[in-house]
Amino acid sequence: DKADARQRRTAVRRRVLTASGTKDMRKICKALALLMATLLAACGTRTAYHHFEQTQLSGWERNDTLKYSVPAMARDGNYREKITLRISNDYPFMGLTIIIDQTVFPGKTRMTDTLNCNVTDRNGNMRGRGMAIYEYDCPLRRMKLSTGDSLQIRIRHNMKREILPGIASIGVRIDR
């Protein structure tokens, strides 16, 4: 009798543990699936290219052209280009005019844009993000690119002053 009772109690405990263990396992599996979906979504970034070129903070010379080599696009699509400026308090102007020359390969399609970026408000206060170095995003253009297309981008300033102090770096970002 005692042995039979012990076996029944052990069997009941196993069923209870198995049932609660199954519920716990389901919760764990759901949490893992949610984590995996979040990680996959984060990996599916739409940024195809993002790179900064440094300038001499003491002065960016007009003939000092910044060059960017964008590798081949992984897929066809419509892309947005944005120029990001990093500027210190030493920058003496309210805006910055830059010229962007681009060549899309393999077709050697050439494009030239003049971009005027306002970096201060009417009172001369910096409008960008940051404290010592301010960051500004200036939309450039939308373009259709094909798989395998790459770009060569050249940026130079077009200001009256030959040497511009306070420009820390210029970035190019291309998003799909």
Backbone hydrogen bonds in HBPLUS format (Angstrom, degrees):
<---DONOR---> <-ACCEPTOR-->    atom                        ^
c    i                          cat <-CA-CA->   ^        H-A-AA   ^      H-
h    n   atom  resd res      DA  || num        DHA   H-A  angle D-A-AA Bond
n    s   type  num  typ     dist DA aas  dist angle  dist       angle   num
A0005-ALA N   A0001-ASP O   2.85 MM   4  6.09 162.5  1.88 155.3 160.1     1
A0006-ARG N   A0002-LYS O   2.92 MM   4  6.06 157.1  1.98 145.2 151.8     2
A0007-GLN N   A0003-ALA O   2.95 MM   4  6.16 155.9  2.01 145.9 152.3     3
A0008-ARG N   A0004-ASP O   2.93 MM   4  6.19 156.7  1.99 148.7 154.9     4
A0009-ARG N   A0005-ALA O   2.93 MM   4  6.18 162.5  1.96 151.6 156.1     5
A0010-THR N   A0006-ARG O   2.95 MM   4  6.12 159.7  1.99 148.2 154.1     6
A0011-ALA N   A0007-GLN O   2.90 MM   4  6.07 155.3  1.96 146.3 153.2     7
A0012-VAL N   A0008-ARG O   2.89 MM   4  6.13 156.4  1.95 149.8 156.1     8
A0013-ARG N   A0009-ARG O   2.91 MM   4  6.14 162.5  1.94 150.5 155.2     9
A0014-ARG N   A0010-THR O   2.96 MM   4  6.17 157.3  2.01 147.2 153.2    10
A0015-ARG N   A0011-ALA O   3.01 MM   4  6.28 157.6  2.06 147.0 152.5    11
A0016-VAL N   A0012-VAL O   2.96 MM   4  6.22 160.7  1.99 153.4 158.6    12
A0017-LEU N   A0013-ARG O   2.83 MM   4  6.02 167.8  1.85 155.3 158.9    13
A0018-THR N   A0014-ARG O   2.78 MM   4  5.86 157.0  1.83 147.0 154.3    14
A0019-ALA N   A0015-ARG O   2.87 MM   4  5.98 158.5  1.91 145.9 151.8    15
A0020-SER N   A0016-VAL O   2.95 MM   4  6.14 169.6  1.96 153.6 156.5    16
A0021-GLY N   A0017-LEU O   2.75 MM   4  5.71 149.9  1.84 141.7 151.6    17
A0022-THR N   A0018-THR O   2.88 MM   4  5.98 147.9  1.99 142.6 150.2    18
A0023-LYS N   A0019-ALA O   3.15 MM   4  6.46 155.9  2.21 144.3 150.0    19
A0024-ASP N   A0020-SER O   2.93 MM   4  6.18 159.7  1.97 147.9 153.7    20
A0025-MET N   A0021-GLY O   2.79 MM   4  5.97 156.3  1.85 145.4 152.6    21
A0026-ARG N   A0022-THR O   2.91 MM   4  6.12 151.3  1.99 145.2 152.7    22
A0027-LYS N   A0023-LYS O   3.03 MM   4  6.34 156.4  2.09 146.8 152.8    23
A0028-ILE N   A0024-ASP O   2.86 MM   4  6.15 159.8  1.90 152.2 158.2    24
A0029-CYS N   A0025-MET O   2.82 MM   4  6.00 159.6  1.86 148.8 154.5    25
A0030-LYS N   A0026-ARG O   2.88 MM   4  6.10 157.9  1.93 148.3 154.2    26
A0031-ALA N   A0027-LYS O   2.92 MM   4  6.15 159.6  1.96 148.7 154.4    27
A0032-LEU N   A0028-ILE O   2.88 MM   4  6.12 158.2  1.93 150.6 156.7    28
A0033-ALA N   A0029-CYS O   2.87 MM   4  6.05 155.9  1.92 147.1 154.0    29
A0034-LEU N   A0030-LYS O   2.94 MM   4  6.18 156.7  2.00 148.2 154.2    30
A0035-LEU N   A0031-ALA O   2.93 MM   4  6.15 156.6  1.99 146.3 153.0    31
A0036-MET N   A0032-LEU O   2.88 MM   4  6.08 161.2  1.91 150.8 155.6    32
A0037-ALA N   A0033-ALA O   2.96 MM   4  6.16 158.9  2.00 147.1 152.8    33
A0038-THR N   A0034-LEU O   3.00 MM   4  6.21 157.5  2.05 147.5 153.5    34
A0039-LEU N   A0035-LEU O   2.94 MM   4  6.21 160.6  1.98 151.5 156.7    35
A0040-LEU N   A0036-MET O   2.88 MM   4  6.08 158.1  1.92 151.0 157.1    36
A0041-ALA N   A0037-ALA O   2.96 MM   4  6.13 153.1  2.03 144.9 152.2    37
A0042-ALA N   A0038-THR O   2.99 MM   4  6.24 153.1  2.06 146.5 153.9    38
A0043-CYS N   A0039-LEU O   3.00 MM   4  6.23 144.9  2.13 142.3 151.9    39
A0044-GLY N   A0040-LEU O   3.14 MM   4  6.30 128.3  2.42 137.5 149.9    40
A0044-GLY N   A0041-ALA O   3.23 MM   3  5.15 138.1  2.41  94.0 105.5    41
A0176-ARG N   A0046-ARG O   2.69 MM 130  5.13 162.4  1.72 152.4 158.0    42
A0048-ALA N   A0174-ILE O   2.75 MM 126  5.54 149.9  1.83 151.3 161.8    43
A0049-TYR N   A0174-ILE O   3.23 MM 125  5.06 150.0  2.32 141.2 141.6    44
A0174-ILE N   A0049-TYR O   2.79 MM 125  5.06 160.8  1.83 147.7 149.6    45
A0051-HIS N   A0172-VAL O   3.04 MM 121  5.61 154.8  2.11 149.4 156.8    46
A0172-VAL N   A0051-HIS O   2.88 MM 121  5.61 155.0  1.94 156.2 161.3    47
A0053-GLU N   A0170-ILE O   2.93 MM 117  5.57 160.9  1.96 147.6 151.0    48
A0170-ILE N   A0053-GLU O   3.04 MM 117  5.57 156.7  2.09 153.8 157.8    49
A0055-THR N   A0168-ALA O   2.97 MM 113  5.50 161.7  2.00 142.2 138.8    50
A0059-GLY N   A0056-GLN O   2.86 MM   3  5.34 148.2  1.97 112.0 121.9    51
A0166-GLY N   A0057-LEU O   3.01 MM 109  5.21 169.3  2.02 156.6 153.1    52
A0060-TRP N   A0164-LEU O   2.68 MM 104  4.92 153.8  1.74 129.8 133.6    53
A0164-LEU N   A0060-TRP O   2.98 MM 104  4.92 168.1  2.00 125.5 128.1    54
A0064-ASP N   A0061-GLU O   2.98 MM   3  5.16 159.3  2.02 109.6 115.9    55
A0062-ARG N   A0162-GLU O   2.94 MM 100  5.48 138.0  2.12 157.9 170.0    56
A0066-LEU N   A0155-ILE O   2.80 MM  89  5.07 162.4  1.83 158.1 155.0    57
A0155-ILE N   A0066-LEU O   2.84 MM  89  5.07 157.1  1.89 144.1 151.8    58
A0068-TYR N   A0153-ILE O   2.81 MM  85  4.99 155.3  1.87 152.2 155.3    59
A0153-ILE N   A0068-TYR O   2.88 MM  85  4.99 170.3  1.89 151.1 154.3    60
A0070-VAL N   A0151-LEU O   2.82 MM  81  4.94 155.0  1.88 149.3 154.9    61
A0151-LEU N   A0070-VAL O   3.21 MM  81  4.94 153.9  2.28 126.6 134.5    62
A0073-MET N   A0149-ASP O   2.76 MM  76  5.47 145.2  1.87 143.2 152.1    63
A0148-GLY N   A0073-MET O   2.93 MM  75  5.08 168.8  1.95 137.7 141.4    64
A0077-GLY N   A0145-LEU O   2.96 MM  68  5.70 146.2  2.08 169.1 166.8    65
A0145-LEU N   A0077-GLY O   2.95 MM  68  5.70 164.3  1.97 173.1 173.8    66
A0079-TYR N   A0143-MET O   2.69 MM  64  5.29 176.8  1.69 164.3 164.9    67
A0143-MET N   A0079-TYR O   2.78 MM  64  5.29 158.1  1.82 150.8 157.7    68
A0080-ARG N   A0175-ASP O   2.77 MM  95  5.28 158.7  1.81 154.4 161.9    69
A0175-ASP N   A0080-ARG O   2.95 MM  95  5.28 157.7  2.00 151.0 155.6    70
A0081-GLU N   A0141-ARG O   2.78 MM  60  5.37 166.9  1.79 170.4 174.0    71
A0140-LEU N   A0081-GLU O   2.93 MM  59  5.33 167.3  1.94 142.5 139.2    72
A0082-LYS N   A0173-ARG O   2.85 MM  91  5.17 146.2  1.96 153.4 160.2    73
A0173-ARG N   A0082-LYS O   2.90 MM  91  5.17 159.4  1.94 158.8 161.6    74
A0083-ILE N   A0138-CYS O   2.91 MM  55  5.13 173.7  1.92 148.5 147.4    75
A0138-CYS N   A0083-ILE O   2.74 MM  55  5.13 162.6  1.77 159.6 165.4    76
A0084-THR N   A0171-GLY O   2.89 MM  87  4.73 161.5  1.92 126.2 132.1    77
A0171-GLY N   A0084-THR O   2.67 MM  87  4.73 165.8  1.69 149.0 153.0    78
A0085-LEU N   A0136-TYR O   2.82 MM  51  5.07 152.4  1.90 144.5 152.7    79
A0136-TYR N   A0085-LEU O   2.87 MM  51  5.07 152.5  1.94 143.8 151.8    80
A0086-ARG N   A0169-SER O   2.95 MM  83  5.22 147.2  2.06 167.1 159.7    81
A0168-ALA N   A0086-ARG O   2.75 MM  82  5.35 148.5  1.85 149.6 158.3    82
A0169-SER N   A0086-ARG O   3.39 MM  83  5.22 156.1  2.45 130.0 134.2    83
A0087-ILE N   A0134-TYR O   2.81 MM  47  5.17 159.1  1.85 150.1 154.6    84
A0134-TYR N   A0087-ILE O   2.67 MM  47  5.17 170.6  1.68 157.2 153.7    85
A0088-SER N   A0166-GLY O   2.75 MM  78  4.88 161.6  1.79 145.0 151.6    86
A0091-TYR N   A0088-SER O   3.23 MM   3  5.95 170.5  2.24 118.9 121.1    87
A0119-VAL N   A0094-MET O   2.78 MM  25  5.55 157.9  1.83 140.0 147.3    88
A0120-THR N   A0094-MET O   3.27 MM  26  5.02 138.2  2.46 143.4 135.5    89
A0096-LEU N   A0117-CYS O   2.78 MM  21  5.19 147.2  1.88 142.9 154.2    90
A0117-CYS N   A0096-LEU O   2.84 MM  21  5.19 176.0  1.84 153.5 154.2    91
A0158-ASN N   A0097-THR O   2.79 MM  61  5.40 160.0  1.83 153.1 148.3    92
A0098-ILE N   A0115-LEU O   2.92 MM  17  5.34 162.0  1.95 151.5 156.0    93
A0115-LEU N   A0098-ILE O   2.84 MM  17  5.34 166.7  1.86 160.3 164.6    94
A0099-ILE N   A0156-ARG O   2.81 MM  57  5.49 166.3  1.83 166.0 170.8    95
A0156-ARG N   A0099-ILE O   3.12 MM  57  5.49 155.0  2.18 147.9 155.7    96
A0100-ILE N   A0113-ASP O   2.80 MM  13  5.17 167.7  1.82 156.9 161.3    97
A0113-ASP N   A0100-ILE O   2.89 MM  13  5.17 157.8  1.94 144.8 152.3    98
A0101-ASP N   A0154-ARG O   2.86 MM  53  5.14 164.5  1.89 156.1 159.6    99
A0154-ARG N   A0101-ASP O   2.83 MM  53  5.14 156.0  1.89 154.2 160.8   100
A0102-GLN N   A0111-MET O   2.80 MM   9  5.17 165.2  1.82 161.0 162.8   101
A0111-MET N   A0102-GLN O   2.88 MM   9  5.17 154.8  1.95 148.6 152.8   102
A0103-THR N   A0152-GLN O   2.94 MM  49  5.26 148.2  2.04 145.8 155.5   103
A0152-GLN N   A0103-THR O   2.95 MM  49  5.26 149.9  2.04 145.4 155.1   104
A0104-VAL N   A0109-THR O   2.79 MM   5  5.08 160.3  1.83 147.0 152.9   105
A0108-LYS N   A0104-VAL O   2.76 MM   4  5.23 115.5  2.17 138.9 157.6   106
A0109-THR N   A0104-VAL O   3.09 MM   5  5.08 135.0  2.30 143.4 144.3   107
A0105-PHE N   A0150-SER O   2.76 MM  45  5.22 166.9  1.78 151.0 155.7   108
A0150-SER N   A0105-PHE O   3.02 MM  45  5.22 155.0  2.09 138.3 146.0   109
A0127-ARG N   A0119-VAL O   3.00 MM   8  5.74 163.4  2.03 142.8 142.6   110
A0121-ASP N   A0125-ASN O   2.90 MM   4  5.48 147.9  2.00 143.6 152.3   111
A0124-GLY N   A0121-ASP O   3.03 MM   3  5.33 164.9  2.05 114.9 118.8   112
A0129-ARG N   A0135-GLU O   3.00 MM   6  5.05 155.8  2.06 142.6 140.4   113
A0135-GLU N   A0129-ARG O   2.72 MM   6  5.05 151.1  1.80 138.6 148.4   114
A0149-ASP N   A0146-SER O   2.98 MM   3  5.52 166.1  2.00 136.9 138.8   115
